[in-house]
Amino acid sequence: MKKRNLLLILTLIFLFGNPISTFSQSQKNLTIVVKDSQNNPVSGAVILFDNKRLKRWTNKRGEYKIKYDKPPKEISAFSPKLGISKVNYNGKSKIKIVIRDANDLDLQQNQNVKNLDAKQYKDIYDYLRGQVPGVHIGPSNAISIRGFMGNPLFVLNGGAVDQDVITSLVPTNIKSVRVLKGSEAAIYGLRGSKGIIEFTTF
């Protein structure tokens, strides 16, 4: 009788296996390679699944490796220096995303960046890195606009403010961010010579 029960247990394990290992096998590996228009790897690029930011960045080879259970419909790669590029995911284990310089984002024109899922950003600097193309965050959180040296003019709800005021902003309170440069910044005169970042809050 004992031998029969043992045989039955072993048969069930053989047929159905370990449910934990079965679950782990359902995960799929994905390698994302991010390149620029010259086919150079883009390091430090933010990866988004269906507009939701993932926790890490691409490595020095421009690679991002992840395991997923549910495949995304769209995958985006964002570089503060280059811009953003989005592709439809085809289910393959390795995909390549090419970010051309400011593709889909002409910073000579007004850029109105809506506040998408701001809860994932820990502070305003993290928010700018992840949400606003063309804005560079340097050492000691120095903010600049691509193509300009030095701090831009910060405008909050229509009024010029210091960076200390911008630092205190909570990402979830931001309604939109607008980047101006070139002729579009002329409305602020010489103060807008290094570009303008306009913040609008709820």
N, C-alpha and C positions, 0 to 999 in steps of 0.2 A: 504493500500500500504506500509506504513512504517513497519507494523507488518510483512508483507511478506518479505521485504528486511532484517529485523532483523533476521527472521527465516532462511533466506538463508545464512547470514553471520555466524550464529551459527552452521549451518549444515556443512559449509566449514571448520570451525575450528575443529569441531568434527571429520571430515573425514581425514583431512590432518595434523592437529595439528600444533604446533609451530615449524617452521623450525630450530630454534636455539636449542631447546631441542632435536629434532631428530638428529641433528649433534652430540650433546654431547653424546647421547646414542650409537653412532657408535664407540666411544672409548672403548677399552678393558683394563681391569686391569691385570697386570702381577706382580707376586712376584717371585723374583729370590733369591734362598738360596745358598750361597757359603760355602762349607765345605772343610776341609783338609782330608787327608787319614785316620785320626783317628776319623773322623766324628765331629770334632770341628768346630764351626763357624769361618769363616775368615772375620774379620772386615777390613775396609779400602781397600777393593779390588775394582779395577776399572772395570766397566762394559762397554762392547763394543757391539753395534748392527752393524753387518756386517762391522766390523773393524773400526767403528766410535765411538769414546769415548763419553760416556754420562757425564753429568756434576757432578754428585755426586758419593759417594762411598758407599759400604755396611756398615750397622750399626754394633753395637757390637754383634748383633745376627747373623751377616752374611747375613742380608736380604737387598734387594734392591727392592723397589716398584715403579712402573711406569705405566702411562697410555699411550697407543699408538693408532694411527689411522691405520698405515700400519705395519703389523708384519714383523720383520726381518727374514732373512733366517738362520742366524747364530748368536749365542750369545756367547761372550767370557767373561771370568773373569780373571783378571790379579792381582797377588799379588807380590810385589817386593821381598818378602821373600820366596815365594813358587814357583812361575812361572806362567804359563798361561794354561788355559784349554778352549776348544771350543766345543760347542754342536750345533746340528741342532735343530732349534726351531720347536716344534710340535703343536703349537697353544694352549697349555694348559694354564690355569691361574696361575699355580705355577710350577716352575721347579727347579731342584737341579743341581748345577755344583760342581764337586769335583776336586780340584786342588791338585794333588800329588806333592811331593817335586821335583821341577824342571822337571815335566813331559813334554815330548816333547822338553826339553831344557837341554842338557848335557853341563854344564858349564866347564867341564874338557876339552872340545874341543873348537875350535874357534866359537864364536857366531857373526855372521854378521847380524845386525838388520837394515833392510832397513827403510828408512824414509817414513812412511805411514801417509799421511794427517797431516803433522807437524803443520799446521796452528792452530790446536786446542790446542796447548801447549803454555802457556804464556811465559815461559823461559826455560833455559836448564835443570833446576832442575825438573820442571814439565814434561819435555820431558823424562828425565831419569826414572822418576817414572812410566810413562805411556808406555814407549817403550822398556826399556832395563831390562829384567829379571835378577835377581841376584844382581842388584845394589841397595844399600840402601842409602837413603838420610836422615841423622839424624838432630839433632838440629843445628841451625846456618848453615844449608845446607852443613854439612860435608858429603862427599861422601866416601863410602866404598863398597867393594865387599863381598858378603856373604862368611863367613868362614875366613875372615881376619879382623884384627884390624888395624885401621889407614887408611890414604889415599892411594889409588893406584897410580901408575905412569900414568900420563896423556900424551897421544901422539896425536898431531894434525898434520895431513898430513905428518906423518913420523918423526916429531921432538918432543922431550920431552918439555912440557910446564908446567907452574904453573896453579893452579886451577883458579886464577884470569883471565887467558886467556880463560879458558873453560867457565867461568861465562859470558863472553861477547859474546859467540856464540848465534846466532839467530837460533831457531829450523828449520826454513824453509831453512837455508843454509846448513844443515847437510845432507850429502848423505848417510852415514851409520855410525854405531857404532859397534865396535868389542871388546868383552870382552875376556881377556886372563887370565888364572891362571894355576897353576901347571907347568907341563913340558913345556907348550906352552909359558909361560912367561920367560923361561930361556934365550931366545934370548936377553933379556935386562939385564941379569946378576942380581946382587943384587938389582938393582933399581926396578926390577919387582917382588920382594919377597912378596909384598902385593897385587899382581895382577896388571893388566894393562887395561886401557880403551883407545882404539884407536878411534879417531874421524876423519872422512874424510868429507870434505866439497866440495860443488860444485864449 
